[in-house]
């Protein structure tokens, strides 16, 4: 059930993102852009041009009410409220500039795990993702302690979107980082995928 919950959250926060225009950083709109994302359970780098949402802040709900993004601002707010209420989505970021009606986005989900065995996590997550889409590639690196998975899912956009996932375990937590984008956005997201792959760590 936990793996299905993760898969459901990937669908929730990935497929509905279409904030066209400037997205306000929930910490402070005036804060200079930072490449390093330092969460409670994770850290990784993002290139410039990504607007960040720290969903663990106490004022996150209030900040969402002031957002005015995309063709349907309320849709974006509902998506972020659902992410916050889940208690599992800790971070989201949207690409500030993009083409089409789908904003590439990054999210981090932290869930408790009953097993410290990476193989168990790999098998469970792969089966869950296969139940909602197509797993295009998957790799288990037990020595490096990381799972890589690329999937194709059908969301609210006109065409299926792609997800690139990295999963690491730490103590009793499973930390899943997902980058979502359309196939025709893949080349533009290559830098982002490579950067998060190289810098994603858990703590």
Secondary structure, 3 states (H helix, E strand, C coil): CHHHHHHHHHHHHHHCCCCCCCCCCCCCCCCCCCCEEECCCEEEECCCCEEEEECCCCCHHHHHHCCCCCCCHHHHHHHHHHHHHHCCEEEEEEECCCCCCCCCEEEEEEEECCCCCHHHHHHHHHHHHHCCEEEEEEEEECCCCEEEEEEEECCCCCCCEEEEEEEEEECCEEEEEEEEEEHHHHHHHHHHHHHHHHHCEEC
